[in-house]
Amino acid sequence: MKAIIVILCLLAPAIGLCAELVDRMVAIVDDDPILLSDLEIAVAEEIYLMRMRGEEIPEDSASVDSLRRDVLERMIDRKVVVAKAKEMGIEISRTEVEDALDRWIKDMTEAAGSEEAFAAELQRQGLTLKELKLRYRKDIEEQLLVNRFMKQQFSDIEVSEGDIVHFYETKYDSIPELPAAVGLSHIIIVPRVDPEREQEAIRRIEHAHGRIAAGEPFETVAKDVSDDPLTRNNGGLIGTVMLDDLRKEIADIARQLKPGEVSKPVRIRYGFEIVKVDTVENDRYTLRHIFVRLEMTHDDTARALKLAEDIRSRALAGESFESLARQYSDDEQSRLNGGYLGEIDISALDQVYRDAIDEMEPGDISDVIHTDQGFQILKLVSKGSRRKPSLDEARQWIRNFIEARRREQMFKEWLDEARQEVYVKYFEL
């Protein structure tokens, strides 16, 4: 999916391409119009990507007009593919579109830095999450159609072993080097809430659920038990809302309930929730909840740090790092392998890890590193440098490269023919 970070014009004000404009058609493909607003947003995105790639940004009007025409041609090409895909009966289900939208929202949230920052930007733009999805649902559906069409039409491309060997021998200099890599093992200790406090919270939420199941009004139990000061005195009433406007944890619980139903106690990030759906009308839910708080304390974090430091001391004193990882690490995937993470491209590591291993030699053990996940201890297993790959190491890259070039040529030839068959009309830019 294309990078849509700037589609909202979140970054476009700096580019100057999202000013107020009178919308009109600039082209029509089959019976599908391309609006001036669509074109300007696409141009804004292209300029943003050019800036990210370090390319020269067009500044004079002639250069901007040339870029605008190039972008319009690509938009027309995409509409042509969509029209042909529909002719062939290719369809995208609503579920596929919604899943793609959810992935897109997740990517944009990560790009914004946090859910809070993304929500604040939406608010600044005067948009709700539902409005955002509605605005770009068609764009994403079209991209899914294009992807499926390309996969069906241009997936059967043969690359022989002779092709691969010839490329390796004649274009060796164009094959990228393998990045410097390190073999790493780690032990991670995740801070956890004190077990006694967790059991007490579980007892409270289960007792509350039991009272409701026995017939007590939800509102009464919420007033007695809930730790949410904003809703407790109103019998846990959250209000009438769209689920997309709620925290995902709460929305996921409510989505599984029918009017009048009450959820089982559910563990969320900051405690436990019981949710009740009062009514549902036109996708608007009237909700109540009971929240029992269970937050991490300084003592919980200090206890995890002390355990990590003790484990590091034992490893430095000669105990097997691998055995300690199997016994203590909270990483389920690597623990059974003695904490081994495999060989990792150094450039793919966060700076905090690159700094930690910069002066280390194979066999060394790092200081305890405080990360968002918890407290980590690294062991450097191996350390390599950049180098040219062997034929076996380069084989898949070469195959992919040749396939992409041949697919690109096949698509260009197909598109030249398709544009003669699909109705395209231009209007003044």
Secondary structure, 3 states (H helix, E strand, C coil): CCCCCCCCCCCHHHHCCCCCCCCCEEEEECCEEEEHHHHHHHHHHHHHHHHHCCCCCCCCHHHHHHHHHHHHHHHHHHHHHHHHHHHCCCCCCHHHHHHHHHHHHHHHHHHHCCHHHHHHHHHHHCCCHHHHHHHHHHHHHHHHHHHHHHHHHCCCCCCCHHHHHHHHHHCHHHCCCECCEEEEEEEEECCCCCHHHHHHHHHHHHHHHHHHHCCCCHHHHHHHHCCCCCCHHHCCEEEEEEHHHCCHHHHHHHHCCCCCCECCCEEECCEEEEEEEEEEECCEEEEEEEEEECCCCHHHHHHHHHHHHHHHHHHHCCCCHHHHHHHHCCCHHHHCCCCEEEEEEHHHCCHHHHHHHCCCCCCCECCCEECCCCEEEEEEEEECCCECCCHHHHHHHHHHHHHHHHHHHHHHHHHHHHHHHCCEEECCC
